[in-house]
Amino acid sequence: MSNTTPTKQTGMKKTLSLWNFFTIGFGAIIGTGWVLLVGDWMIIGGGPLAAIIAFVIGSIFLLPIGAVFGELTAAIPVSGGIVEYVSRTFGNKASYFTGWFLALGNGILCPWEAIAISSLAGEFIPALKVFPLYEIMGATVYLPTLLIAIIFAFYVIRLNFKGASAAAKLQGFLTKLLLAGMASAMAVSLFRGGPSNMQPIYKGAASGKSIWMGILPVLVMTPFFYAGFDTIPQQAEEAAEGLDWNKFGKVISMALLAAGVFYVICIYSFGTIVPWEQFVTYNIPALTILSVIGLRVFSKVMMFIAIMGPLGPMNSFFGATTRILLAMGRKGQLPEKFGQLDKKNGTPKAANTLMAMLTIIGPFLGKNMLVPLTNVSSLAFIFACFMVSAACLRMRRTEPDIPRPYKVPGGKIGISLACVTSFIIIALLVIPGSPASLNTVEWVIVAAWFLIGLTFMLLRNKKVEKIENKSSTLN
């Protein structure tokens, strides 16, 4: 297969700038996890310092993988590029399952974020917890919070049906909102707190243990909180004409580093406003602490940012997942409809429709329904990272003449490092006894998704064979 850069004949509108791509990835990475879990990171790490070190290492750890995505996307800028990269190096079956599992890992985050909006609205505004509709898996679904989540979901769906440019504008606004939130937290920390509030530096389960015993359990969690940079290459086909592809290759790494800086500022700021051992005793401490110290206006601002936060990942993963499905449709791995674009907006209509249905269903399921899918999403994401890294390494040998506007620093050594890094993270998720290993329910989900994908693949192959046999008979 030759390398072909998409042209206007693909039907996709080319409007995304480097800034748009950065905000797509940054917004997908950050989300709302920092608001809900910054206290948990400190507890697990035995203090804010261990959590900070873990997130710095996590960011650096994933940089080679980000560089691999940058090289391949700059060389082959197509929608759902992961499907294309693996197909060109390891064949259609490997490509199919890579795309199939990444669609699960990315797609499930859209209804999950819709649930998060519903849950956050109820937690921050208790008055909305009225008119209970039903209970599912121990979680009560309330009418007001359900309607709020549906309205937010419809807004994201509408933007993605209009096109990548409209969705990118939302990401730009949300990125500025997140940065404003962090600036506010940093300002409060500087004027009301201080580094002395980080004492004790490390408080482990037993005295005398090294701070590394606090760093490691947080470190194994970081890939989940950095997941999302893969949304950048999925929409490469919609890059604006004349885009500098060398700079594009660096955008993914920049999004990872920016997210790392964001997390560090987040943990430091909230960990120094008051003594961190006091901070972690509050419910949702990132929001509660501002009211406790008398800054109710800041508390309301942070509450607004927290409720708006899930829109970023929902928007980014919606666009990324539909492009993966588009690529699979173009490859014949899914029905032809998934490979077709809307003539007016240049968007993948069938994929958008499917993702819209999944996203709308989310709030109806209750906040406890999708919890087991968190680690499944991480496994699917990092499996795709491994396959892309391996594809990049192999393509250096099989297709050395492809123009590569951006190359992984360190060449094959850098790419090999990406392979090793992703393999280590996969091992942490699958080896029994690991702090991040999947439980039985999560393995059942993985096995079920694999069997469903295998069934679809076999049925699809059988249909293709019938069409080919019928065609050869007619000829």
C-alpha positions as CSV (number, residue, x, y, z in Angstrom):
1,M,0.0,0.0,0.0
2,S,1.4,3.3,-1.0
3,N,1.4,6.4,1.2
4,T,-1.3,8.8,0.1
5,T,-2.0,12.0,1.8
6,P,-5.8,12.7,1.9
7,T,-7.1,15.3,-0.5
8,K,-10.3,17.3,-0.7
9,Q,-11.9,14.4,-2.5
10,T,-12.2,12.5,0.9
11,G,-15.1,14.9,1.8
12,M,-13.7,15.8,5.2
13,K,-13.4,19.5,5.9
14,K,-9.8,20.6,6.6
15,T,-10.1,23.2,9.3
16,L,-8.1,22.1,12.4
17,S,-5.0,24.1,13.4
18,L,-2.1,23.1,15.6
19,W,-3.9,24.9,18.5
20,N,-7.1,22.9,17.8
21,F,-5.1,19.6,17.9
22,F,-3.4,20.6,21.2
23,T,-6.7,21.5,22.9
24,I,-8.3,18.2,21.6
25,G,-5.6,16.2,23.3
26,F,-5.2,18.3,26.4
27,G,-8.9,18.4,27.0
28,A,-9.2,14.7,26.6
29,I,-6.4,14.1,29.1
30,I,-7.4,16.5,31.9
31,G,-11.2,16.1,32.2
32,T,-12.4,16.1,35.8
33,G,-10.3,13.5,37.5
34,W,-8.1,16.1,39.1
35,V,-11.1,17.6,40.9
36,L,-12.5,14.4,42.3
37,L,-9.3,12.4,43.0
38,V,-6.5,14.8,44.0
39,G,-7.1,14.0,47.6
40,D,-7.0,10.2,46.9
41,W,-3.7,10.7,45.1
42,M,-2.2,12.2,48.2
43,I,-3.6,9.5,50.4
44,I,-2.3,6.7,48.2
45,G,1.1,8.3,47.8
46,G,1.4,9.2,51.5
47,G,1.6,12.9,50.7
48,P,1.5,15.4,47.8
49,L,5.3,15.0,47.0
50,A,5.0,11.3,46.2
51,A,2.0,12.0,44.0
52,I,3.8,14.9,42.2
53,I,6.8,12.7,41.5
54,A,4.6,9.9,40.2
55,F,2.8,12.2,37.7
56,V,6.1,13.7,36.5
57,I,7.5,10.2,35.9
58,G,4.2,9.1,34.2
59,S,4.4,12.0,31.8
60,I,8.0,11.3,30.9
61,F,7.3,7.5,30.7
62,L,4.6,8.1,28.0
63,L,6.6,10.7,25.9
64,P,8.2,8.0,23.6
65,I,4.7,6.7,22.8
66,G,3.5,10.2,22.1
67,A,6.5,10.7,19.7
68,V,5.6,7.5,17.9
69,F,2.1,8.7,17.3
70,G,3.6,12.0,16.1
71,E,5.9,10.3,13.5
72,L,3.2,8.0,12.1
73,T,0.5,10.7,11.9
74,A,2.7,13.2,10.3
75,A,3.7,10.6,7.7
76,I,0.2,9.2,7.1
77,P,-2.4,11.8,8.1
78,V,-5.6,9.9,7.8
79,S,-8.7,9.6,10.1
80,G,-8.5,6.8,12.5
81,G,-4.8,6.4,11.6
82,I,-4.2,3.6,14.1
83,V,-6.2,1.3,12.0
84,E,-4.2,2.2,9.0
85,Y,-0.7,1.9,10.7
86,V,-1.4,-1.6,12.0
87,S,-2.9,-2.7,8.8
88,R,0.1,-1.7,6.8
89,T,2.5,-3.6,9.1
90,F,0.7,-6.5,10.7
91,G,-2.3,-7.1,8.5
92,N,-6.0,-6.7,8.5
93,K,-6.9,-9.0,11.4
94,A,-4.4,-7.3,13.8
95,S,-5.7,-3.9,12.6
96,Y,-9.3,-4.9,13.2
97,F,-8.8,-6.0,16.8
98,T,-6.6,-2.9,17.5
99,G,-9.4,-0.7,16.2
100,W,-12.1,-2.8,17.9
101,F,-10.5,-2.6,21.3
102,L,-9.6,1.1,21.0
103,A,-13.2,1.8,20.0
104,L,-14.2,0.2,23.2
105,G,-11.6,2.1,25.3
106,N,-12.4,5.5,23.8
107,G,-16.1,5.0,23.1
108,I,-17.0,4.0,26.6
109,L,-15.6,7.3,28.0
110,C,-18.4,9.3,26.2
111,P,-21.3,7.7,28.2
112,W,-19.0,7.6,31.3
113,E,-18.4,11.4,31.1
114,A,-22.2,11.9,30.7
115,I,-22.7,9.9,33.9
116,A,-19.9,12.1,35.5
117,I,-21.8,15.3,34.7
118,S,-25.0,13.9,36.3
119,S,-23.1,12.7,39.4
120,L,-21.2,16.0,39.8
121,A,-24.3,18.1,39.4
122,G,-26.0,16.1,42.1
123,E,-23.0,16.2,44.5
124,F,-22.3,19.9,44.1
125,I,-26.0,21.0,44.1
126,P,-27.8,18.6,46.5
127,A,-31.1,20.3,45.8
128,L,-31.1,18.6,42.4
129,K,-31.4,15.2,44.0
130,V,-35.2,15.1,43.9
131,F,-37.7,13.1,41.9
132,P,-35.9,9.7,42.0
133,L,-36.7,7.6,39.0
134,Y,-35.2,4.2,39.8
135,E,-32.1,2.6,41.3
136,I,-29.6,0.6,39.4
137,M,-26.6,-1.2,41.0
138,G,-27.1,0.8,44.2
139,A,-27.1,4.2,42.4
140,T,-30.3,6.3,42.3
141,V,-31.1,8.1,39.1
142,Y,-32.7,11.5,39.7
143,L,-34.7,13.3,37.0
144,P,-33.1,16.8,37.3
145,T,-29.5,15.5,37.1
146,L,-30.5,13.1,34.3
147,L,-31.9,16.0,32.3
148,I,-28.8,18.1,32.9
149,A,-26.5,15.3,31.6
150,I,-28.7,14.7,28.6
151,I,-28.6,18.4,27.7
152,F,-24.8,18.5,27.9
153,A,-24.6,15.3,25.9
154,F,-26.9,16.6,23.1
155,Y,-24.7,19.8,22.9
156,V,-21.6,17.7,22.3
157,I,-23.4,15.4,19.8
158,R,-24.7,18.4,17.9
159,L,-21.2,20.0,17.6
160,N,-19.7,16.7,16.3
161,F,-22.5,16.4,13.7
162,K,-21.7,19.9,12.6
163,G,-18.0,19.1,12.1
164,A,-14.6,19.1,13.7
165,S,-14.3,22.8,13.6
166,A,-17.3,23.4,15.8
167,A,-16.2,20.7,18.3
168,A,-12.7,22.2,18.3
169,K,-14.0,25.6,19.4
170,L,-15.6,24.0,22.5
171,Q,-12.2,22.4,23.3
172,G,-10.5,25.8,23.1
173,F,-12.9,27.3,25.5
174,L,-12.7,24.4,28.0
175,T,-8.9,24.5,27.9
176,K,-8.9,28.1,28.9
177,L,-11.4,27.3,31.6
178,L,-9.2,24.6,33.0
179,L,-6.2,26.8,33.0
180,A,-8.1,29.5,34.8
181,G,-9.1,27.0,37.5
182,M,-5.5,26.0,38.0
183,A,-4.4,29.6,38.1
184,S,-7.0,30.3,40.8
185,A,-5.9,27.4,42.9
186,M,-2.3,28.4,42.6
187,A,-3.1,32.0,43.7
188,V,-5.0,30.7,46.7
189,S,-2.1,28.5,47.6
190,L,0.4,31.3,47.3
191,F,-1.5,33.7,49.5
192,R,-3.2,31.4,52.0
193,G,-0.9,28.4,52.2
194,G,2.7,27.5,51.8
195,P,5.2,24.6,51.2
196,S,5.3,23.9,55.0
197,N,1.8,22.4,54.6
198,M,3.4,19.5,52.6
199,Q,4.7,18.1,55.9
200,P,5.0,15.3,56.6
201,I,6.8,14.7,53.3
202,Y,5.9,11.0,53.4
203,K,3.5,9.2,55.6
204,G,3.3,5.6,54.6
205,A,1.4,2.7,56.0
206,A,4.4,1.8,58.2
207,S,7.2,4.0,59.5
208,G,10.6,3.8,57.9
209,K,9.4,2.9,54.4
210,S,10.9,4.7,51.4
211,I,8.9,7.4,49.7
212,W,9.0,5.1,46.6
213,M,6.5,2.9,48.3
214,G,4.1,5.9,47.9
215,I,5.2,6.8,44.4
216,L,4.7,3.4,42.8
217,P,1.0,2.9,43.6
218,V,0.2,6.3,42.2
219,L,2.5,5.7,39.2
220,V,0.6,2.7,38.0
221,M,-2.5,4.8,38.0
222,T,-1.1,7.6,35.8
223,P,-1.6,6.0,32.3
224,F,-5.4,6.2,32.9
225,F,-5.1,9.9,33.7
226,Y,-2.9,10.6,30.7
227,A,-5.1,8.6,28.3
228,G,-6.5,10.9,25.7
229,F,-3.4,12.1,23.7
230,D,-4.3,9.4,21.1
231,T,-7.4,11.5,20.2
232,I,-5.1,14.0,18.4
233,P,-4.0,11.7,15.5
234,Q,-7.5,10.3,15.0
235,Q,-8.6,13.6,13.3
236,A,-5.4,14.3,11.3
237,E,-7.3,14.1,8.0
238,E,-9.1,17.3,9.0
239,A,-5.9,19.3,9.4
240,A,-5.9,22.7,7.8
241,E,-4.2,23.1,4.4
242,G,-0.6,24.0,4.8
243,L,-0.2,22.7,8.3
244,D,3.4,22.3,9.5
245,W,3.5,18.5,10.0
246,N,6.9,18.7,11.7
247,K,5.3,20.9,14.4
248,F,2.2,18.6,14.5
249,G,4.5,15.7,15.4
250,K,5.5,17.6,18.5
251,V,2.0,18.6,19.5
252,I,1.2,15.2,21.1
253,S,4.3,15.4,23.3
254,M,3.5,19.0,24.2
255,A,0.0,17.9,25.2
256,L,1.4,15.2,27.5
257,L,4.0,17.6,29.0
258,A,1.3,20.3,29.5
259,A,-1.0,17.8,31.2
260,G,1.9,16.8,33.4
261,V,2.6,20.4,34.4
262,F,-1.2,20.8,35.0
263,Y,-1.3,17.8,37.4
264,V,1.8,18.9,39.3
265,I,0.4,22.4,39.8
266,C,-2.9,20.9,40.8
267,I,-1.4,18.6,43.5
268,Y,1.0,21.2,44.8
269,S,-1.7,23.9,45.0
270,F,-4.3,21.8,46.8
271,G,-1.7,20.1,48.9
272,T,-0.4,23.4,50.3
273,I,-3.5,25.5,50.9
274,V,-3.8,23.8,54.3
275,P,-1.8,21.0,55.9
276,W,-2.4,18.1,53.4
277,E,-3.4,15.7,56.1
278,Q,-6.3,18.0,57.0
279,F,-7.1,18.6,53.3
280,V,-7.7,14.9,52.5
281,T,-10.2,14.5,55.3
282,Y,-12.9,16.5,53.4
283,N,-15.4,15.1,50.9
284,I,-14.3,16.2,47.4
285,P,-11.5,18.3,49.1
286,A,-10.6,20.3,46.0
287,L,-14.0,22.0,46.2
288,T,-14.7,21.8,49.9
289,I,-11.5,23.4,51.1
290,L,-12.2,26.7,49.4
291,S,-15.4,27.1,51.3
292,V,-13.8,25.9,54.5
293,I,-11.2,28.7,54.4
294,G,-13.9,31.3,53.5
295,L,-13.4,31.6,49.8
296,R,-17.0,30.8,48.7
297,V,-16.7,32.7,45.4
298,F,-13.7,30.7,44.4
299,S,-15.5,27.5,45.5
300,K,-18.4,28.3,43.2
301,V,-16.0,29.0,40.3
302,M,-14.3,25.7,40.8
303,M,-17.6,23.9,41.1
304,F,-18.6,25.4,37.7
305,I,-15.3,24.3,36.2
306,A,-15.7,20.8,37.6
307,I,-19.2,20.4,36.1
308,M,-18.0,21.6,32.7
309,G,-14.8,19.5,32.9
310,P,-16.4,16.2,31.5
311,L,-17.4,18.0,28.3
312,G,-13.7,18.0,27.2
313,P,-13.1,14.3,27.3
314,M,-16.6,13.6,26.0
315,N,-16.1,15.9,23.0
316,S,-12.5,14.6,22.3
317,F,-13.3,10.9,22.6
318,F,-16.6,11.3,20.6
319,G,-14.6,12.7,17.7
320,A,-11.8,10.2,18.0
321,T,-14.0,7.1,18.3
322,T,-16.1,8.1,15.3
323,R,-12.9,8.5,13.2
324,I,-11.7,5.0,14.3
325,L,-15.1,3.6,13.2
326,L,-14.7,5.5,9.9
327,A,-11.3,4.0,9.3
328,M,-12.6,0.5,10.0
329,G,-15.5,1.1,7.6
330,R,-13.1,2.3,4.9
331,K,-11.0,-0.9,5.4
332,G,-14.1,-3.1,5.0
333,Q,-13.8,-4.2,8.7
334,L,-17.2,-2.7,9.4
335,P,-20.3,-2.3,7.2
336,E,-19.7,0.2,4.3
337,K,-22.0,2.8,6.0
338,F,-19.3,3.5,8.6
339,G,-16.9,4.5,5.8
340,Q,-19.3,7.1,4.4
341,L,-19.3,10.8,5.1
342,D,-22.2,13.3,5.4
343,K,-22.1,15.3,2.2
344,K,-22.9,18.6,3.9
345,N,-20.7,18.5,6.9
346,G,-18.0,16.0,5.9
347,T,-18.6,14.0,9.2
348,P,-18.9,10.2,9.6
349,K,-22.7,10.0,9.8
350,A,-23.2,6.4,10.8
351,A,-20.4,6.5,13.4
352,N,-21.7,9.7,14.8
353,T,-25.2,8.2,15.1
354,L,-23.9,5.1,16.9
355,M,-21.8,7.2,19.4
356,A,-24.8,9.6,19.9
357,M,-26.9,6.6,21.0
358,L,-24.2,5.3,23.4
359,T,-23.6,8.7,24.9
360,I,-27.3,9.4,25.5
361,I,-27.8,6.0,27.1
362,G,-25.0,6.7,29.7
363,P,-26.9,8.9,32.2
364,F,-29.7,6.4,32.4
365,L,-27.3,3.7,33.7
366,G,-26.4,5.3,37.0
367,K,-22.9,6.2,38.2
368,N,-22.0,2.6,39.4
369,M,-22.7,0.8,36.1
370,L,-19.6,1.7,34.2
371,V,-17.0,1.6,37.1
372,P,-15.6,-1.8,36.0
373,L,-14.9,-0.4,32.5
374,T,-12.3,2.1,33.8
375,N,-9.4,-0.4,33.8
376,V,-10.8,-2.0,30.7
377,S,-10.5,1.4,29.0
378,S,-6.9,1.7,30.2
379,L,-6.0,-1.8,28.8
380,A,-7.6,-1.1,25.5
381,F,-5.8,2.2,25.2
382,I,-2.3,1.0,26.1
383,F,-2.7,-2.1,23.9
384,A,-3.3,0.2,21.0
385,C,-0.2,2.2,22.0
386,F,1.9,-1.0,21.9
387,M,0.6,-2.0,18.5
388,V,1.2,1.5,17.1
389,S,4.7,1.5,18.6
390,A,5.5,-1.9,17.1
391,A,4.0,-0.7,13.7
392,C,6.3,2.3,13.8
393,L,9.4,0.2,14.4
394,R,8.5,-2.2,11.7
395,M,7.6,0.5,9.2
396,R,11.1,2.0,9.6
397,R,12.3,-1.3,8.0
398,T,9.5,-2.1,5.5
399,E,8.8,1.5,4.3
400,P,11.9,3.5,4.8
401,D,11.2,5.9,2.0
402,I,7.9,7.3,3.4
403,P,8.4,11.1,3.9
404,R,8.5,11.6,7.7
405,P,8.2,15.3,8.5
406,Y,8.7,14.4,12.1
407,K,10.8,11.5,13.5
408,V,10.9,10.0,17.0
409,P,14.0,11.4,18.8
410,G,16.6,8.7,19.1
411,G,15.4,6.8,16.0
412,K,14.8,3.1,16.5
413,I,16.0,3.2,20.1
414,G,13.3,5.8,20.9
415,I,10.7,3.7,19.2
416,S,11.9,0.5,21.0
417,L,11.6,2.4,24.2
418,A,8.0,3.2,23.4
419,C,7.4,-0.6,22.8
420,V,9.0,-1.5,26.1
421,T,7.1,1.2,28.0
422,S,3.7,0.2,26.7
423,F,4.5,-3.5,27.3
424,I,5.4,-2.8,30.9
425,I,2.1,-1.0,31.5
426,I,0.2,-3.8,29.9
427,A,2.0,-6.2,32.2
428,L,0.9,-4.1,35.2
429,L,-2.7,-4.4,34.1
430,V,-2.8,-8.2,33.4
431,I,-0.3,-9.8,35.8
432,P,-2.2,-11.1,38.9
433,G,-1.1,-9.4,42.1
434,S,-0.1,-6.1,40.3
435,P,-1.6,-3.0,42.0
436,A,-3.4,-2.2,38.7
437,S,-4.4,-5.8,37.6
438,L,-7.9,-6.4,36.2
439,N,-10.4,-8.1,38.4
440,T,-12.7,-10.9,37.4
441,V,-15.6,-8.6,36.2
442,E,-13.2,-6.6,34.0
443,W,-11.7,-9.8,32.5
444,V,-15.2,-10.9,31.7
445,I,-15.8,-7.6,29.9
446,V,-12.6,-8.0,27.9
447,A,-13.4,-11.6,26.9
448,A,-17.0,-10.7,25.9
449,W,-15.8,-7.7,23.8
450,F,-13.2,-10.0,22.1
451,L,-15.8,-12.7,21.3
452,I,-18.2,-10.1,20.0
453,G,-15.5,-8.7,17.8
454,L,-14.4,-12.1,16.6
455,T,-18.0,-13.0,15.7
456,F,-18.5,-9.8,13.7
457,M,-15.2,-10.4,11.9
458,L,-16.1,-13.9,10.9
459,L,-19.6,-12.8,9.7
460,R,-18.0,-10.0,7.8
461,N,-15.5,-12.2,6.1
462,K,-18.1,-14.7,5.2
463,K,-20.2,-12.0,3.6
464,V,-17.2,-10.7,1.7
465,E,-16.4,-14.2,0.4
466,K,-20.0,-14.6,-0.8
467,I,-19.9,-11.3,-2.7
468,E,-16.5,-12.2,-4.2
469,N,-17.7,-15.7,-5.2
470,K,-20.8,-14.3,-6.8
471,S,-18.8,-11.7,-8.7
472,S,-16.4,-14.4,-10.0
473,T,-19.3,-16.6,-11.1
474,L,-20.9,-13.7,-13.1
475,N,-17.6,-13.0,-14.8
